[in-house]
């Protein structure tokens, strides 16, 4: 099993901090490790599939509540809580996508 994975973000849920098409690198996360609030995580959501979200809170039952940053994204309540076992990695590095200002042509 690899310790690091890269992902290209689709959607704007973490914008403006990480706009669509940003690149993130995550480190595999073992479920017994401490996970600070506000961490950006890769999660395998039971209904929604693989997501990159921020850890918003941990409830009294140890379930994790996630959220995005963009107001049009899914809310914590819409996603519902997930168990620690759903966390696949913690984002440790990111490169925010920027609008293309120059286009290169082949052979130019």
Secondary structure, DSSP 8 states (H G I E B T S, - for coil): --SEEEEE--SSTTTTTS-TT-EEEEEE--TTS---TT-EEEEEETTTEEEEEEEEEE-TTS-EEEE-SSTTS--HHHH--B-GGGEEEEEEEEE----------TT-
